[in-house]
Amino acid sequence: MKNKDKRTAMWTAAICGCLCLLAVGAGVVWQAMDYRQSMPQAPQSQAVESPMYGEELQPVTMAQTPTVDETKLQKEKQNKDSSEKIVTQPTPAPKAAPNTAPVFSYPLQGEIVMPYSVDCAIYDPTLNQYHTSDTLSISAQTGEVVKAAEKGKVKEITKDEEKGNSVVVEHDNGWLTTYSQLADEISVEVGEAVTKGQTVGTVGEPTKYTVALGSHVEFAVEKDGETVDPEKVVQE
């Protein structure tokens, strides 16, 4: 009976010891978990301690090699950015050359006996018919002085049955003036520079094609080969 009680006491002591060990282990585990939760979390980018050598391992970042298409797009973007930075100055437009009409004056003073008319026919008493006229006929006395309407250079001197003697003076910017029905004594020569108001000739006898108008001078104005109404450009 004593041996049985002794074995029972031994088993009881063993069980109590195991329970105590379990309790102690549980407490240690609980404290460790609580301590881990209370510690701040280390960032992912922190160095990791090597378990073998105790050294810190630096994080390694792998550089990604760009593809051919990515390199091409990047180069095109750089070229575009460079071109956008270039500021071009606008090229100034060339100044237009002045093309104004010279200040013409009448070659002499007198009555207009045949007006300028290229848009409609007018009556010609000599030919007894209607026709257009690209000159201005100014009545004058035979021998009266005919003057240059503006400065220029004598381009040509001609003579024909219809207009008699004529002097053509070339002016700036494509302008020409012509003085017809002049006497044979012409006062200028071809190529001569003339001033405004300078004598180019005198009024002669009218030709048979204009005899009904009496003695007169025919005054014509041209611009770039086109006839112009003298009355619209004469300012003096």
C-alpha positions in Angstrom: 0.0 0.0 0.0 2.8 2.3 0.7 4.4 1.5 -2.7 1.2 2.4 -4.5 0.9 5.7 -2.7 4.5 6.4 -3.5 4.0 5.8 -7.2 0.9 8.0 -7.2 2.8 10.8 -5.6 5.6 10.5 -8.2 3.2 10.6 -11.1 1.4 13.6 -9.6 4.8 15.4 -9.2 5.7 14.6 -12.8 2.4 15.9 -14.2 2.7 19.1 -12.1 6.2 19.6 -13.5 5.1 19.2 -17.1 2.3 21.7 -16.5 4.7 24.1 -15.0 7.0 23.8 -18.0 4.1 24.3 -20.4 3.0 27.4 -18.6 6.5 28.9 -18.6 6.9 28.2 -22.3 3.6 29.8 -23.1 4.6 32.9 -21.2 7.9 33.2 -23.1 6.2 32.8 -26.4 3.6 35.4 -25.5 6.2 37.9 -24.4 8.2 37.4 -27.6 5.2 38.0 -29.8 4.2 41.1 -27.8 7.8 42.4 -28.1 7.8 41.8 -31.9 4.6 43.7 -32.4 5.8 46.6 -30.3 9.0 47.0 -32.5 8.8 49.4 -35.5 8.8 47.8 -38.9 12.0 48.3 -40.9 11.5 49.7 -44.3 12.0 47.4 -47.3 14.8 49.4 -48.6 17.0 49.0 -45.5 20.1 46.9 -45.7 19.7 43.2 -44.8 22.2 41.7 -42.4 24.0 38.7 -43.9 23.2 35.6 -41.8 26.6 34.2 -42.7 29.0 37.0 -42.3 27.0 39.6 -40.3 27.6 42.2 -43.0 24.9 44.6 -44.4 23.7 43.7 -47.9 22.9 46.8 -50.0 19.7 46.6 -52.1 20.6 45.9 -55.8 18.6 47.8 -58.5 18.7 46.2 -62.0 19.0 48.7 -64.8 16.7 48.0 -67.7 18.2 48.3 -71.1 15.8 50.4 -73.4 14.6 48.7 -76.5 15.4 49.9 -80.1 11.9 51.5 -80.4 12.2 53.3 -77.0 15.7 54.7 -78.0 14.3 55.9 -81.4 11.3 57.6 -79.7 13.6 59.3 -77.1 15.9 60.6 -79.9 12.9 62.0 -81.8 11.6 63.7 -78.7 15.1 65.3 -78.1 15.3 66.5 -81.7 11.7 68.0 -81.4 12.6 69.8 -78.1 15.7 71.2 -79.7 13.9 72.5 -82.8 11.2 74.1 -80.6 13.9 76.1 -78.8 15.2 77.6 -82.0 13.6 81.0 -82.6 13.7 82.2 -86.1 13.4 85.9 -86.9 11.0 86.7 -89.8 12.8 87.8 -93.0 11.8 91.4 -93.6 10.0 91.9 -96.8 11.9 93.9 -99.4 10.8 97.5 -99.8 8.8 98.1 -102.9 10.4 100.6 -105.3 8.4 103.8 -105.6 6.2 103.7 -108.7 4.5 107.0 -108.5 3.7 109.1 -111.6 6.0 112.1 -112.3 4.6 115.5 -111.8 3.7 116.3 -115.5 2.7 119.6 -116.9 1.2 120.6 -120.3 3.7 121.2 -123.1 2.0 124.5 -123.8 -1.3 126.3 -123.0 -4.2 126.2 -125.4 -7.6 124.9 -126.2 -8.2 121.1 -126.4 -9.5 120.5 -130.0 -9.3 116.7 -129.9 -9.7 115.0 -126.5 -8.2 111.6 -125.4 -10.8 108.9 -125.9 -10.0 105.2 -126.2 -13.3 103.8 -124.8 -15.6 105.4 -127.3 -15.3 106.9 -130.8 -15.3 110.7 -131.3 -15.9 112.7 -134.4 -12.9 113.7 -136.4 -13.6 116.8 -138.7 -10.6 116.2 -140.9 -11.5 112.6 -141.8 -15.2 113.2 -141.3 -15.6 110.0 -139.3 -15.8 108.7 -135.8 -12.8 106.9 -134.2 -10.9 106.6 -131.0 -8.0 108.9 -130.0 -5.0 108.0 -127.8 -3.6 111.5 -127.8 -4.6 114.9 -126.6 -4.6 117.7 -129.4 -3.9 121.2 -128.0 -4.5 124.2 -130.3 -1.5 126.5 -130.7 0.1 129.1 -133.0 2.7 127.9 -135.6 6.2 128.4 -134.1 5.0 128.4 -130.5 7.4 126.7 -128.1 6.7 123.1 -127.0 8.2 122.2 -123.6 9.0 118.9 -121.9 6.3 117.9 -119.5 8.8 116.4 -117.0 12.5 115.7 -116.8 13.8 112.7 -118.6 15.9 111.6 -121.6 15.1 111.8 -125.3 14.4 108.2 -126.4 13.6 108.8 -130.1 12.8 111.4 -132.8 10.5 110.3 -135.7 8.7 111.7 -138.7 5.6 110.4 -140.5 2.8 111.6 -142.7 0.1 111.4 -140.0 1.8 113.0 -137.0 4.6 114.9 -138.6 7.7 115.3 -136.5 7.6 113.7 -133.0 9.9 113.7 -130.0 9.6 110.9 -127.4 11.0 111.5 -123.9 11.5 108.7 -121.4 10.9 109.4 -117.7 11.3 107.3 -114.5 9.2 104.2 -113.7 8.2 103.3 -117.2 6.6 106.7 -118.2 6.9 108.2 -121.7 5.6 111.4 -123.2 5.3 112.1 -126.9 5.1 115.6 -128.6 3.9 115.5 -132.3 3.0 117.9 -135.1 6.3 119.7 -134.5 8.2 121.8 -137.0 11.4 120.4 -138.7 13.7 122.3 -136.3 13.9 120.0 -133.4 15.6 121.5 -130.3 16.9 118.2 -128.8 18.8 115.0 -129.8 18.3 111.4 -129.1 20.0 110.4 -125.8 20.0 114.0 -124.5 18.8 114.6 -120.9 16.1 117.2 -120.7 14.8 119.1 -117.7 11.2 119.9 -117.0 10.0 122.9 -119.1 13.0 122.6 -121.5 12.1 123.3 -125.2 11.9 120.2 -127.4 10.6 121.9 -130.5 8.1 124.3 -131.9 4.6 123.9 -133.4 4.6 123.1 -137.1 2.0 123.1 -139.8 -0.7 120.3 -139.3 -0.5 117.3 -141.5 -3.2 116.5 -144.0 -4.7 114.0 -141.5 -5.3 116.7 -138.9 -5.6 119.9 -141.0 -9.2 120.6 -139.9 -7.9 121.1 -136.4 -5.6 123.9 -137.4 -2.1 124.2 -136.0 -1.7 122.3 -132.8 0.5 119.9 -130.8 -0.4 116.3 -130.1 0.5 115.3 -126.6 0.6 111.6 -125.6 1.4 109.8 -122.3 2.3 106.1 -121.8 2.9 104.0 -118.7 4.6 100.6 -119.3 3.5 100.6 -122.9 -0.2 101.5 -122.2 -1.6 104.9 -123.1 -2.9 107.1 -120.3 -5.2 110.1 -120.5 -2.9 113.1 -120.1 -5.5 115.1 -118.3 -5.5 112.5 -115.5 -1.8 112.8 -114.8 -1.0 116.4 -115.5 -0.8 118.3 -112.3 0.5 121.7 -113.4 
